[in-house]
Amino acid sequence: MTTTEILILVVGVVAVLAIGAGLIARYRRSSAQELPWEKREQVESAEADQPSGAVAVEDVDTPAIEEKVPLPGLEEAPADPEATTPTEIEAPEPVGSRMERLRGRLATGGALGRTLLSILSRGDLTEADWEELEETLLLADVGLDATTELLDILRTETKVRGTTDPEVARDILRQELIKLVDPSMDRGLNLEPGVGDEGEKHPATILMVGVNGTGKTTTVGKLARLLVAEGKSVLLGAADTFRAAAADQLGTWGERVGVDVVRSDREGADPASVAFETVKVGLEEEVDVVIVDTAGRLQNKSGLMDELGKIKRVMERQAPMREVLLVLDATTGQNGMRQAEVFAEVAGITGIVLTKLDGTAKGGIVISVQRELGVPVKFVGLGEGADDFAPFVPEEFVDSLLS
C-alpha cells in the first residue's frame, strides 16, 4: 500500500469518529430534561457562589428519617435522670395489729399442739399413749431433758388430781409448756444509747449473725421496719461483702423502709471495714439504732467465725454493742442447736430470732435452744410478708399452739 493510500485511510477513520461523536452529543442534549429558566438561574447562581471542589447538597444521598413511633407499653425516659419518681416508702404495720395476725397464723399451723391434744383427749392414757407423747415431743425438737420433765409432771398431776378429763390434762400441759418457754427471760431489745467521753450520743448497735439460708438479710430489713414503726431512726450496714446480691437486697429494704444503707462499692471488701464505717456514719448522723448484716457462715469454718469476732471488736471501738442476734431457721431442729452453740461462743449472742416458725413440728426448738444457751428467743418470723415479724411472747405462743 502506497503512502497516499495510507493517508486517505487515516483521514477517513478520523472523519467517521468525529461524525459519531457529534451524533452522540446531539442525542444526549435532545434527551436531557431542560430546567425552567427560573430554575436555571437559581442553579447558576448557586454554582457561582459555591467554592471550587465543593459538593452540592442536592448531590448527596440523604437517608430518609423514619418517624419515631412509641412501642406499646413503653414510656420515654425523662431527660433529667434525677426527675425519676423515688421509691415509695411503705408504712409499717403497728406492732399490736401484727401480733394479732401472727397469733392467728400460729393457731392455724399448730401441728405440735394439735398432735399433743389429740393424744390427751383419749382420756385414760395407756403406756403406749405416753410413749406416743414422748415421741411427738422429741420429733418436735423439744429436747430429751425437757421432754422427760414435761411427761413426768403430766403423769404426776393427772394421778394427784385423780382425773382423766382431757381438758384438765390440757390445762396442765399449757402451764408446763409456758414454764418451759420461760416467760421470766428478758426478751426486750436493748436500745439504750451510749454516751461518749464528751457527752455525745452513741447509737445502739445490733449485729446480726447466722448461717446461709436462714433469712438473715430479710430479717435485718424486717427488724428495721419494726423499729421505724416505733419511731426509731435506723441505719443499716451491708457487711455481707461476699455476695453483691445481699447488699442489693438490703438496699431494697432500705428504700422500702426509708432508711440509709452503708455498703462497699467493691465486692469482696473487708466486712469489718464496712461495719466500722456504718457505726461511724451512725455517730455522725446521730441515729438511734445501727444494724449490721453479716455474711452467712458455717459454724465449722474457723476462719469465717474468727472474722465475725473481728467485726464485733471494730464496732465496739466506736459504740457499745447492745445486741448480737442469731437468726435461726426453726425447721432445722437439732442442727440449728449446734449452730447456736458455736455462734454463742464466738460472738456472745444476746438473743435469737426464729424464722419460719409457722407452727410446724420443729417449733419445739424454742424450748431446747433457750434451755441449752440461756438466751431468749426475742423475735419470730412466720412468713414472707414485710410485717410477718414480731416480738416473741411465750404465753401467746403456747396458747396459739394449743388453740
C-alpha angles and dihedrals in degrees: 000000000000125000092251092056092050092052091050090051093050093048090051093052092049091050093051092050093049092050091049094050091050092052092050093050091048091051092052094049092050094048096045117101110245120225119229114258094253090053091047090054091051093049093045091048092049092047090050092053095043116096119244113273094018120133118233116241091233090058093061118088106233115198116237114256111229118221111254109245116190115233117239113266095014125106126200113253116246117259092237112062090205090058092075116119111261120236109273113245111234120228109237119233114252115259094242096056094044090052090054091050093047091052089056092049092050091050093053093049100040099129093155095051094045092052093050093047093048090057094045092049090067089083115214100042121216125212088262089056092053090050089051090052090051092049092049093052093046092049088051089060094244087141132242098267095047092045093051091047093049095048093047090054092047092051093047096046095048091050094046092050091043094222138126093189107136091213091058090048089050092054091049090049091050094050093048095045090053089051090051092050086049112218090197093076116104106250097170120117111245104229098157108144120234126234123224129220090268094045095261119149119255120201121239106253126213124192118202117206137172146113126287118284099026094108094253099152091045089050090054090055093046093048090051089050091051092050092048088053087057092053099258124142109231137193122194128208122204101210091157092099096159093075119046087197090063093057090045091050091051090047090055090052090049091055092048094049096037099241132124124252125210112211141155121252090216122073112230094026120155106283092207089059091053091049091049092049091048093056090045092054089045089056093048094048093040095228121174099230135022117197119190121198117208134198117272109254137180115248091230095059104094095189094056092044091052088052089055090057090051092053090053093049096051091049092051091055090072106028137007116272103235101175140015106190121195114209112213131182104233091211094062094078118185092002086064088052092058090049091052093051094054095044089049090057096047104036104021096234118214100190145007131233113203114204127194090025094156097149095272122149090271092068089100089082087084088072100039098046092050094047093048099044103025087227121126128236101241104176138020133200121206106176151356096277120109091241097041088107130090145151114284115250113187098207093049091046093054094042090051091052093050098039 
